[in-house]
């Protein structure tokens, strides 16, 4: 009988170590990673190593999992593998090599507040099903005030059996409070941030067997629900796990939505890796370059302070969430997508619930990484957005033009209580658009971001005016030269709060070098709040005086009137006599552009400097390039300038600019429109732009743009005869009299007949105009031996064909004439 009871007791012990009263830890194999997309909807995947999957199931989800027909093994539950060392003694607990009881955890949190009331405050955001508190510690130099400083968050152990982060967060709170004022780095962080730390996000799971021990901790909450699958999902929407939102989830959502967190970290266990978004999508986040850099910094620093085997797997300690295994309803994606935060998931230990004696080692490994991660909130771009009239804070959206991706919900917004915003970015040059309901949007360009520094951009938004309020947007004027007639379209926008209707306009200038020959035009009705851009319905026409100086600026006024007495006078400046290519003709015909490489450059209307169009690199794949170039004669010495924009993989996919095959500069990564300039000597030059990709990886938009190219001026009178090139009937030959006997528009000194006298055939153009064997050998040398090109093609065109193409027929014609008494060549034209 005794042996019988021993067997029963042994079986019970095995069962209790394998199953935590309704939660199972499973192991099984898959044949293809695509199977994970179905599995993750049924049970809670914990880890994937090769083709082996580790996962949690409860009494309900294991029934659905069995329908998938996998052969699985139930493993000992991670919360039952050890008998953890517990303590109720505060002095013992602060050696950080024991686990506190739940009661002592709560007491410790409130003791922090009592000991450091000027910089520390406890905030209870709600209670669990078992009545346990969900506690945060807030740390700031002015803890009771809302200030112009970034809000940051650390939270841990939303999976109740992953306990390393729980104790490490308590220790971090203690470390900050006890060294504030003595440690310069910690003092700086506290003085410039609002730090929120939640050591225990799932107390019911951690203290599943009672408040006195973490032994028997489970992954889920009191309802066996995995809280890290219980949040709204960017792709799958609300309730992706099929469960109602748990009280812990609701408390966390309400709390995070009441704050304006800039950066946060969610600490877990069961692996040693830093996980970055997305978990629900295979595509990368628009800030993927920044995420990877921050995650690598965390992992690299942890490796520095730990044994060689710590946090060195995956991609050197980091992984994309979806690449590891896909999940829906995760808090990381929720915080990033719905709250404008930048959150990662940091797995601190391969062992979920390790021996308490190992906890100090994990603190050493991660301490410096914790603080470096928080400091990210001090880098990038920050500022205040206020009302221009009152100076009050404005709830505004801050968009990085050409970078933020609507599907990523990557736009950040200001804290309405203070008006401050924070946009962490990889290094580059950007343009920011600030928008708010009831205000005119404002764009700030050429915002430069450098690594580990902050750029401050403060903005005052102007309230939307009552009634229509029309402003200038752009015009289509590009290359213009003295003596030309030009047709002009001018775009405008209505920023007011009501439509602008029945619009007429008059374009005026008093400048003597410009005559407006068509000054009147109507505009279409314009929707309010910048809803539409309108262009004059009849093109304005202008005539530039032939004596207009090169590179000359003209001031014009566009007067617009409309219904209800509306009137506005808009000043604008146009540039005359500039060699400008701004692609506003929507083609590449303004100059003799040549395309090469694997894909031609294209005209793009999605982004530009100050018009509607720009040039964008062609669509290319890895190890390919897209090139465009232009060669210009008769340039004066000066500078070539242009605007560029890049959205590429940093370093490896790049835009290169050449002058005469000499590289001038290279750009890569994320750079918004910025202007560059390079000196150019007089004469002929070739300018070339090349987008080239390496053999792997793409990032951003995988494209580069060029716009508003300003070339050095071209000599306006290259033959110095006093007649501008544009009106000279023979611009390269001195002819001040402009003689043109046949009135064909080409000056007599340039007429082709001048070089061809009598009959054709003098191919070598000798001064005696003799036709002989030397002319035959000249043509043979030119056509077959790379000899000199004939000075007078009309003479060399011995057969007189209309196309004037030179070929063997011209040689045979001369041979027949000289040696076979053939007919003489035709008369010169």
C-alpha positions in Angstrom: 0.0 0.0 0.0 2.8 2.4 0.9 4.4 1.8 -2.5 1.1 2.5 -4.2 0.8 5.9 -2.5 4.4 6.7 -3.4 3.6 6.0 -7.1 0.5 8.2 -6.9 2.5 11.0 -5.2 5.3 10.7 -7.9 2.7 11.0 -10.7 1.2 14.1 -9.0 4.6 15.7 -8.8 5.2 15.0 -12.4 1.9 16.4 -13.4 2.2 19.6 -11.3 5.6 20.3 -12.9 4.3 19.7 -16.4 1.0 21.6 -16.2 0.2 24.7 -14.2 -3.5 24.0 -13.6 -4.7 24.9 -17.1 -1.6 26.1 -18.9 0.6 23.8 -21.0 4.1 24.3 -22.4 4.4 22.5 -25.8 7.2 21.5 -28.2 6.6 20.3 -31.8 8.2 20.5 -35.2 7.0 22.2 -38.4 7.9 21.5 -42.0 7.7 25.1 -43.3 7.8 28.5 -41.6 4.6 29.5 -43.4 2.8 27.2 -40.9 3.5 29.7 -38.2 0.9 32.1 -39.6 -1.9 29.6 -38.8 -0.3 28.3 -35.5 0.0 31.8 -34.1 -3.7 32.3 -34.4 -4.4 29.2 -32.2 -1.8 29.1 -29.5 0.8 31.4 -28.0 4.2 30.8 -29.7 7.1 31.3 -27.3 10.1 30.6 -29.4 11.1 29.1 -32.8 14.5 27.5 -33.1 15.0 26.0 -36.6 12.0 23.9 -37.3 11.2 23.4 -33.6 8.4 25.5 -32.0 7.9 26.1 -28.3 4.5 27.4 -27.3 1.9 27.8 -24.6 -1.7 26.6 -24.6 -4.5 26.6 -22.1 -7.4 24.2 -21.7 -9.4 26.0 -24.5 -6.7 26.7 -27.1 -5.1 23.2 -26.9 -8.4 21.8 -28.2 -8.1 23.9 -31.4 -4.4 23.2 -31.6 -5.0 19.4 -31.7 -7.1 19.9 -34.8 -4.0 21.0 -36.6 -2.7 17.4 -36.2 0.8 18.2 -35.0 2.7 15.6 -32.9 3.6 17.5 -29.8 5.3 17.0 -26.4 4.2 18.6 -23.2 7.3 19.9 -21.5 7.7 20.8 -17.8 6.2 24.3 -17.2 9.0 27.0 -17.0 7.3 28.3 -13.8 7.7 25.0 -12.0 11.4 24.2 -12.7 13.0 25.7 -9.5 12.1 26.5 -5.9 12.9 30.3 -6.0 14.5 32.0 -3.1 12.0 34.4 -1.6 12.3 37.1 1.1 10.2 39.5 3.1 13.1 41.4 4.6 13.8 44.8 2.9 17.5 44.7 3.6 17.6 41.2 2.1 15.6 42.2 -0.9 17.9 45.1 -1.8 20.8 42.7 -2.2 18.9 41.9 -5.4 19.5 38.1 -5.2 16.1 37.1 -4.0 12.5 37.5 -5.2 10.2 39.7 -3.1 6.8 38.5 -2.0 3.9 40.4 -3.6 3.2 42.4 -0.4 6.9 43.4 -0.1 7.0 44.4 -3.7 4.1 46.8 -3.1 5.7 48.1 0.1 9.0 48.7 -1.7 7.3 50.7 -4.4 5.6 53.0 -1.9 8.8 53.2 0.2 10.6 54.6 -2.8 8.0 57.4 -2.9 8.3 58.1 0.8 12.1 58.2 0.7 12.4 60.4 -2.4 9.2 62.5 -2.6 10.7 65.3 -4.6 11.6 63.1 -7.6 9.5 60.0 -7.2 5.8 59.2 -7.3 3.8 56.0 -7.3 0.8 55.8 -9.7 -1.7 52.9 -9.5 -3.2 52.5 -13.0 -5.7 49.7 -12.0 -6.3 46.4 -10.3 -6.2 42.8 -11.6 -8.9 40.2 -11.3 -7.3 39.1 -8.0 -7.2 42.6 -6.8 -3.4 43.1 -7.2 -2.2 46.6 -8.1 -0.7 47.6 -11.4 1.9 50.0 -10.2 4.1 52.6 -11.9 6.9 54.6 -10.5 7.3 58.1 -12.0 10.7 59.7 -11.7 11.4 63.3 -12.7 13.2 66.4 -11.2 9.8 68.1 -10.9 7.7 65.0 -10.3 4.3 66.7 -9.9 4.6 69.0 -13.0 4.2 68.4 -16.7 7.3 69.8 -18.4 9.0 70.2 -21.7 10.7 66.9 -21.5 10.4 63.5 -23.1 8.3 60.8 -21.5 9.8 57.3 -21.5 8.6 54.0 -20.2 10.0 50.6 -19.1 7.6 47.8 -18.3 8.3 44.2 -17.5 6.9 40.7 -16.9 3.6 40.9 -18.7 4.2 37.2 -19.1 4.1 36.2 -15.4 6.7 33.5 -15.5 9.4 35.8 -17.1 10.7 37.3 -13.9 14.2 38.7 -14.6 12.9 42.0 -15.7 10.7 42.3 -12.7 13.6 42.4 -10.2 15.9 44.3 -12.6 13.3 47.1 -12.9 13.1 47.4 -9.1 16.8 47.6 -9.0 16.8 50.2 -11.7 14.4 52.4 -9.7 16.6 52.1 -6.7 19.7 52.8 -8.7 18.3 56.0 -10.2 16.9 57.3 -6.9 20.0 56.6 -4.8 22.5 58.1 -7.2 20.5 61.1 -8.4 22.6 64.2 -7.7 25.8 62.2 -7.4 26.0 60.4 -10.8 26.2 62.9 -13.6 24.6 60.7 -16.3 21.6 59.7 -14.1 21.1 63.2 -12.9 21.0 64.4 -16.5 18.5 61.8 -17.4 16.2 62.6 -14.5 16.5 66.3 -15.1 15.6 66.0 -18.8 13.0 63.1 -18.9 9.9 61.9 -17.3 10.7 58.3 -16.5 7.9 55.7 -16.0 8.8 52.2 -14.7 6.3 49.3 -14.3 8.2 46.4 -12.8 5.3 43.9 -12.8 2.6 44.1 -15.6 1.0 40.7 -14.7 1.1 40.2 -10.9 -1.7 37.6 -11.1 0.5 35.5 -13.4 3.7 35.9 -11.4 2.0 35.2 -8.1 -0.4 32.6 -9.5 0.1 30.3 -6.5 -0.2 33.0 -3.9 1.5 36.2 -2.7 4.3 34.5 -0.9 6.1 33.0 -3.9 6.8 33.3 -7.6 7.0 29.5 -7.8 4.3 28.2 -10.1 4.2 31.5 -12.1 2.3 31.2 -15.4 2.5 33.1 -18.7 -1.1 34.2 -18.8 -3.2 36.2 -16.4 -5.8 34.9 -14.0 -8.0 34.0 -17.0 -5.1 32.1 -18.7 -5.0 34.8 -21.4 -1.6 35.8 -22.9 -1.6 39.6 -22.4 0.9 40.0 -25.2 -1.7 38.7 -27.7 -4.6 40.7 -26.2 -4.0 44.2 -27.7 -5.6 45.8 -30.8 -3.5 44.8 -33.8 -2.5 47.1 -36.7 -3.4 44.3 -39.2 -6.0 42.1 -37.6 -7.8 44.9 -35.7 -9.5 44.6 -32.3 -9.5 41.3 -30.3 -7.1 39.4 -32.5 -6.9 36.6 -30.0 -10.7 36.2 -29.8 -10.8 37.2 -26.1 -12.2 40.3 -24.5 -9.7 42.9 -23.5 -8.4 41.9 -20.1 -8.3 44.3 -17.2 -4.5 44.5 -17.4 -4.8 45.3 -21.1 -7.4 48.0 -20.6 -5.4 49.6 -17.8 -2.3 49.7 -20.0 -4.1 51.1 -23.0 -5.8 53.8 -20.9 -2.6 54.7 -19.3 -0.5 54.8 -22.4 -3.1 56.8 -24.3 -3.1 59.4 -21.5 0.7 59.9 -21.9 2.9 60.9 -24.8 5.6 58.2 -24.6 8.5 58.8 -26.9 10.3 55.5 -26.4 9.6 52.4 -24.4 10.9 48.9 -23.8 8.9 45.8 -22.9 11.1 43.3 -21.0 10.6 39.5 -21.3 12.5 36.3 -20.9 13.0 33.0 -22.6 15.6 34.3 -25.1 18.4 36.8 -25.2 17.7 39.2 -28.0 16.3 42.7 -28.8 13.2 42.4 -31.0 12.0 45.3 -33.2 8.8 45.9 -35.2 6.9 44.7 -36.9 5.6 41.5 -35.3 2.4 41.4 -37.4 3.8 42.4 -40.8 6.7 41.0 -42.8 7.5 44.5 -44.2 9.9 46.7 -42.4 8.9 49.8 -40.4 9.8 53.1 -42.1 12.2 53.8 -39.2 13.9 50.3 -39.7 17.4 51.8 -40.0 16.9 53.7 -36.7 15.4 50.7 -35.0 18.3 48.4 -36.0 20.9 51.0 -34.9 19.3 51.4 -31.4 18.8 47.7 -31.0 22.4 46.9 -32.0 23.6 49.6 -29.5 21.7 47.8 -26.7 22.9 44.4 -27.6 26.5 45.5 -28.3 26.7 47.2 -24.9 25.2 44.2 -23.1 27.8 42.0 -24.8 30.6 44.3 -23.6 29.5 43.7 -19.9 28.7 40.0 -20.2 30.2 36.6 -21.0 30.8 35.9 -24.7 27.7 33.8 -25.0 25.2 36.4 -23.9 22.9 38.2 -26.4 25.0 37.1 -29.4 22.6 35.0 -31.4 20.1 35.9 -34.1 21.5 39.0 -36.0 24.3 39.7 -33.4 21.8 40.1 -30.6 18.8 41.6 -32.5 15.9 40.4 -34.6 13.0 41.6 -36.5 9.8 40.3 -34.8 8.2 38.8 -37.8 11.4 37.2 -39.0 11.6 35.4 -35.6 7.9 34.4 -35.6 4.8 36.3 -36.4 2.3 37.3 -33.7 -0.9 39.4 -33.6 -2.2 41.5 -30.7 1.3 42.2 -29.3 1.9 45.3 -27.2 5.0 46.4 -29.2 3.0 46.8 -32.4 0.1 48.4 -30.4 2.4 51.1 -28.9 4.2 51.8 -32.2 1.1 51.9 -34.4 -1.6 53.4 -32.2 0.4 55.6 -29.8 3.2 57.2 -31.9 5.7 55.6 -29.6 8.9 53.7 -30.5 8.9 50.4 -28.5 11.0 47.3 -28.7 10.7 43.9 -26.9 13.9 43.0 -25.0 14.4 39.4 -24.0 16.8 39.4 -21.0 17.4 35.7 -20.2 17.2 32.3 -21.9 15.8 31.0 -18.6 12.4 32.5 -17.8 12.5 32.0 -14.1 16.2 31.6 -13.1 17.6 31.1 -9.7 17.5 34.3 -7.7 21.3 34.1 -7.2 21.7 34.8 -11.0 19.8 38.0 -10.9 22.8 40.3 -10.0 24.7 39.0 -13.1 21.8 40.0 -15.4 21.9 43.5 -13.8 25.6 43.8 -14.7 24.9 42.6 -18.2 22.1 45.1 -18.9 22.6 48.1 -16.6 24.5 50.3 -19.1 22.2 49.3 -21.9 19.2 50.4 -19.9 20.4 53.9 -19.6 21.8 54.2 -23.1 18.4 53.1 -24.4 16.6 55.8 -22.4 19.0 58.4 -23.7 17.7 57.8 -27.2 14.8 60.0 -26.3 17.2 63.0 -26.0 18.4 62.6 -29.7 16.9 63.4 -33.0 14.4 66.3 -33.4 12.4 68.0 -30.7 10.5 71.2 -30.2 7.4 73.1 -29.1 4.4 73.8 -31.3 2.3 76.8 -30.1 -0.4 79.1 -31.3 1.0 82.1 -33.1 -1.6 84.5 -31.5 -1.8 83.2 -28.0 1.4 81.2 -27.4 -0.7 78.3 -26.0 0.3 74.7 -26.7 -1.2 73.1 -29.9 -2.1 69.5 -30.4 -0.3 69.0 -33.7 0.9 66.2 -36.0 4.6 66.2 -37.1 5.3 64.5 -40.4 8.7 63.8 -41.9 8.1 64.5 -45.6 9.0 61.7 -47.9 9.8 59.5 -45.0 6.8 58.8 -42.8 4.6 56.0 -44.1 0.9 56.2 -43.5 0.5 52.5 -43.3 3.1 52.5 -40.4 1.3 55.4 -38.6 4.8 56.7 -38.0 3.8 60.4 -37.7 4.3 61.7 -34.1 2.2 64.3 -32.3 2.6 66.9 -29.7 1.7 66.6 -26.0 -1.4 68.9 -25.8 -0.5 69.9 -22.3 2.9 71.4 -23.2 3.0 71.4 -27.0 6.3 69.4 -27.1 7.1 66.7 -29.6 10.1 64.3 -30.1 11.1 62.6 -33.4 14.0 60.2 -33.1 15.6 59.8 -36.5 18.7 58.4 -38.2 21.1 61.0 -39.4 20.1 62.9 -42.5 18.5 66.1 -43.7 14.7 66.3 -43.6 11.6 68.5 -44.0 8.9 68.5 -41.4 5.3 69.4 -41.9 3.4 70.6 -38.8 -0.4 70.4 -39.1 -3.3 70.9 -36.6 -7.0 71.2 -36.9 -7.9 74.9 -37.3 -4.4 76.0 -38.2 -2.4 76.6 -41.5 0.2 73.8 -41.9 3.8 74.9 -41.8 6.7 73.2 -43.5 10.3 73.5 -42.2 13.0 72.3 -44.6 16.7 71.4 -44.2 16.4 70.1 -40.7 19.7 68.3 -40.1 19.9 65.3 -37.8 23.3 63.9 -36.6 23.9 60.9 -34.5 23.6 61.3 -30.7 22.6 64.9 -31.0 19.3 66.8 -30.9 18.0 69.5 -33.3 15.4 71.8 -31.8 12.7 73.1 -34.2 10.0 75.3 -32.6 7.0 76.3 -34.6 4.2 78.8 -34.2 1.1 77.8 -36.2 -1.2 80.5 -37.5 -4.9 79.9 -37.0 -6.9 79.4 -40.2 -8.3 82.9 -41.2 -12.0 83.5 -41.5 -13.1 83.5 -45.1 -10.9 82.7 -48.1 -7.1 83.2 -47.8 -5.2 82.5 -51.0 -1.4 82.0 -51.0 1.2 81.3 -53.7 2.3 77.7 -54.2 4.5 77.4 -57.3 5.1 78.4 -61.0 6.3 76.5 -64.0 9.1 78.8 -65.1 12.4 77.1 -65.7 15.0 77.9 -68.3 14.4 81.4 -69.7 16.7 83.5 -71.9 16.7 87.1 -73.2 14.5 87.5 -76.3 12.2 84.6 -75.4 8.4 84.5 -75.1 7.2 82.3 -72.2 3.9 80.9 -71.2 3.4 80.8 -67.4 1.1 78.8 -65.0 1.0 79.9 -61.4 -0.5 77.6 -58.7 -2.3 79.0 -55.6 -4.0 77.5 -52.6 -6.8 78.6 -50.3 -5.9 78.3 -46.6 -9.0 80.0 -45.3 -12.0 78.4 -43.7 -14.4 79.0 -46.6 -14.3 78.4 -50.4 -12.8 81.0 -52.7 -15.2 81.4 -55.7 -15.5 83.3 -59.0 -11.8 84.1 -59.1 -10.2 86.5 -61.6 -6.6 87.6 -61.6 -4.2 90.2 -63.1 -0.4 89.6 -63.4 1.6 92.9 -63.3 5.2 94.1 -63.2 6.9 97.4 -63.7 10.3 95.9 -64.7 11.5 97.2 -68.1 13.0 93.8 -69.1 9.7 92.0 -69.0 6.5 92.7 -70.8 3.4 90.8 -69.9 1.4 90.2 -73.1 -1.4 88.1 -71.5 -2.0 89.5 -68.1 -5.6 88.4 -67.3 -6.8 84.9 -66.3 -9.4 83.2 -64.2 -8.8 80.6 -61.5 -11.1 77.6 -60.6 -13.0 77.7 -57.3 -10.7 76.7 -54.4 -11.8 74.5 -51.5 -11.0 75.7 -48.0 -8.2 74.6 -45.7 -5.7 74.0 -48.5 -7.9 71.2 -49.9 -7.1 71.9 -53.6 -4.4 73.6 -55.6 -5.6 75.8 -58.5 -3.8 76.9 -61.7 -4.7 79.8 -63.9 -7.2 78.7 -66.6 -5.5 80.8 -69.3 -1.8 80.8 -69.5 -0.1 84.1 -68.7 2.3 85.2 -71.5 5.5 87.2 -71.2 8.1 88.6 -73.4 11.7 89.0 -72.2 13.6 91.9 -73.6 16.6 90.7 -75.7 18.9 93.1 -73.7 17.8 91.6 -70.4 20.9 90.7 -68.3 21.7 87.1 -67.5 20.7 85.8 -64.1 18.2 88.6 -63.5 15.4 88.5 -61.0 12.0 90.1 -61.7 9.4 91.0 -59.1 5.7 90.5 -60.2 2.4 90.9 -58.5 -0.6 88.6 -58.9 -3.8 90.3 -57.9 -6.7 87.9 -57.3 -10.3 88.9 -56.6 -13.4 86.9 -55.9 -16.9 86.8 -54.5 -17.9 88.8 -51.5 -15.3 91.4 -52.1 -12.3 89.1 -51.6 -9.0 90.5 -52.8 -5.4 89.5 -52.3 -2.1 90.8 -53.9 0.5 88.1 -54.0 4.2 89.0 -54.7 6.4 86.5 -56.5 9.8 86.5 -58.0 10.9 84.8 -61.3 14.4 84.3 -62.5 15.4 85.3 -66.0 18.5 84.4 -67.9 19.3 81.4 -65.7 20.2 78.0 -67.0 17.7 76.2 -64.8 16.3 72.7 -65.2 13.4 72.2 -62.8 11.6 69.6 -64.8 8.4 71.7 -64.8 7.9 70.9 -68.5 7.2 67.3 -67.2 9.8 65.9 -69.6 13.5 65.8 -70.3 13.3 68.0 -73.5 14.5 71.3 -72.0 18.1 70.1 -72.3 19.7 67.2 -74.3 19.5 64.7 -71.5 21.0 61.3 -72.0 20.0 58.2 -70.1 22.0 55.0 -69.4 22.4 52.2 -67.0 19.8 49.6 -66.2 16.8 51.9 -66.0 16.1 55.5 -67.2 15.4 58.3 -64.9 11.8 59.5 -64.8 9.7 62.6 -64.1 8.0 62.4 -60.7 5.1 64.4 -59.3 5.1 63.1 -55.8 7.8 65.4 -54.4 9.7 68.5 -55.6 11.5 71.5 -54.3 9.1 74.3 -55.2 7.1 73.2 -58.2 5.2 70.1 -59.2 7.9 67.9 -60.7 11.3 66.5 -60.1 13.5 63.8 -61.6 13.6 60.4 -59.9 16.0 57.5 -60.5 14.7 54.5 -62.5 13.5 51.4 -60.8 16.5 49.1 -60.4 17.4 45.9 -58.6 20.5 44.8 -56.7 23.9 45.5 -58.4 22.3 47.8 -61.0 22.4 51.5 -61.6 20.3 54.3 -63.2 22.2 57.2 -64.8 21.3 60.6 -66.4 23.7 63.1 -67.8 23.8 66.3 -69.9 26.6 68.0 -71.8 26.5 71.8 -72.1 28.8 74.0 -74.3 30.0 77.5 -73.9 29.6 77.6 -70.2 31.0 80.6 -68.3 32.9 79.8 -65.1 30.7 79.6 -62.1 28.9 77.1 -60.0 26.4 74.3 -60.7 23.9 73.8 -57.9 21.0 71.4 -57.5 18.7 70.0 -54.9 18.8 66.3 -54.0 16.7 63.9 -52.0 17.6 60.3 -51.1 15.7 57.4 -49.5 18.1 54.4 -49.6 20.0 51.9 -47.7 22.6 53.8 -45.7 26.1 53.7 -47.2 25.5 50.9 -49.8 22.8 52.3 -52.1 23.9 55.7 -53.2 23.6 58.8 -55.4 26.8 59.9 -57.0 27.4 63.2 -58.9 30.1 63.6 -61.5 31.6 66.5 -63.4 33.5 65.2 -66.5 33.8 61.7 -65.0 35.2 63.1 -61.8 33.1 62.2 -58.8 32.2 65.2 -56.7 30.1 63.7 -53.8 28.1 60.7 -52.7 24.8 60.6 -50.7 22.9 57.7 -49.1 20.3 57.0 -46.4 17.5 59.3 -45.6 18.1 62.9 -46.8 15.3 65.3 -47.6 15.6 68.1 -50.1 18.9 69.9 -49.7 20.9 72.1 -52.0 24.6 71.5 -53.0 26.9 73.5 -55.2 30.2 72.9 -57.1 32.6 75.1 -59.0 32.8 74.8 -62.8 35.3 76.3 -65.2 34.4 77.8 -68.5 33.9 75.6 -71.6 32.1 72.3 -72.3 31.2 70.0 -69.3 29.3 66.8 -68.8 27.2 66.5 -65.6 26.1 63.0 -64.5 23.9 61.7 -61.7 24.1 58.0 -60.9 21.9 55.9 -58.5 23.6 52.6 -57.8 22.7 49.7 -55.6 24.8 47.0 -54.0 24.2 43.3 -54.2 21.6 43.0 -51.4 19.1 44.8 -49.1 16.8 47.7 -49.9 15.7 50.4 -47.6 13.3 53.4 -47.6 11.8 54.3 -50.9 14.8 52.8 -52.7 15.1 55.9 -54.9 16.8 59.3 -55.2 15.6 62.6 -56.6 17.2 65.6 -58.3 15.5 69.0 -58.9 16.1 72.7 -59.6 19.5 72.2 -61.3 21.1 75.6 -61.9 23.9 75.5 -64.4 26.6 78.2 -64.8 25.5 80.8 -67.3 26.2 80.2 -71.0 28.2 82.9 -72.8 25.4 85.0 -74.4 27.5 86.2 -77.3 30.1 83.5 -78.0 31.3 85.1 -81.3 31.5 88.6 -79.7 29.7 90.3 -82.6 27.2 92.1 -80.3 24.3 89.9 -81.2 23.0 87.6 -78.4 23.3 83.9 -79.2 19.6 83.4 -79.0 18.9 85.9 -81.8 22.2 85.6 -83.7 21.6 83.9 -87.2 25.1 82.5 -87.0 26.0 82.4 -83.2 29.5 80.9 -83.5 30.8 83.1 -86.4 31.4 86.8 -86.1 28.7 88.5 -88.3 27.5 91.8 -86.8 25.6 92.7 -90.0 23.5 89.5 -89.8 23.5 89.2 -93.7 21.1 86.6 -94.9 20.7 86.8 -98.7 18.1 84.0 -99.0 16.2 85.0 -95.9 16.2 81.4 -94.6 17.2 82.5 -91.0 20.8 81.2 -91.3 23.4 83.9 -91.8 25.3 83.9 -95.1 28.6 83.2 -93.2 27.0 80.0 -91.9 25.4 78.9 -95.1 26.5 75.4 -96.0 27.2 76.4 -99.7 30.2 78.5 -98.6 32.3 75.4 -98.1 31.1 73.6 -101.2 32.2 75.2 -104.5 31.3 74.1 -108.0 30.8 70.4 -108.1 31.1 68.1 -105.1 34.0 65.7 -104.5 36.7 67.9 -102.8 36.4 65.6 -99.8 39.7 66.7 -98.2 38.7 70.3 -98.7 42.0 71.4 -100.2 42.3 75.1 -101.0 42.6 74.5 -104.8 39.3 72.6 -104.9 40.8 69.8 -107.0 39.2 66.4 -107.1 41.7 63.4 -107.2 43.0 60.2 -105.6 43.7 62.1 -102.3 40.0 62.7 -101.9 39.3 58.9 -102.3 42.0 58.0 -99.7 40.6 60.7 -97.4 37.1 59.1 -97.5 38.5 55.6 -97.0 40.6 56.8 -94.1 37.6 58.6 -92.5 35.2 55.7 -92.9 37.4 52.7 -92.2 40.5 53.9 -90.3 39.0 56.5 -87.9 40.5 59.4 -89.8 39.5 63.0 -89.7 35.9 64.0 -90.3 35.4 66.0 -93.5 35.3 69.8 -92.9 32.7 70.2 -95.6 30.3 67.3 -95.7 28.6 68.7 -98.8 31.9 68.2 -100.7 32.4 64.7 -99.3 28.8 63.8 -100.2 29.9 63.0 -103.7 26.8 61.2 -104.9 24.6 64.1 -103.6 22.0 62.0 -101.8 19.4 64.0 -100.0 20.2 62.5 -96.5 23.8 63.7 -96.8 25.0 60.5 -95.2 28.5 59.5 -96.1 29.1 55.9 -97.2 30.8 53.5 -99.6 28.6 54.9 -102.4 30.5 58.2 -102.1 33.8 56.4 -102.6 32.6 54.3 -105.5 31.1 57.4 -107.2 34.5 59.2 -107.0 36.4 56.1 -108.3 34.0 55.8 -111.2 34.4 59.5 -112.0 38.2 59.5 -111.8 39.1 56.1 -113.3 36.1 55.0 -115.4 35.0 58.3 -116.9 31.7 58.2 -114.9 29.4 61.2 -114.6 30.8 64.2 -112.6 29.5 64.7 -109.0 26.4 66.9 -108.6 26.7 70.6 -108.3 27.1 72.0 -104.8 23.9 73.4 -103.2 
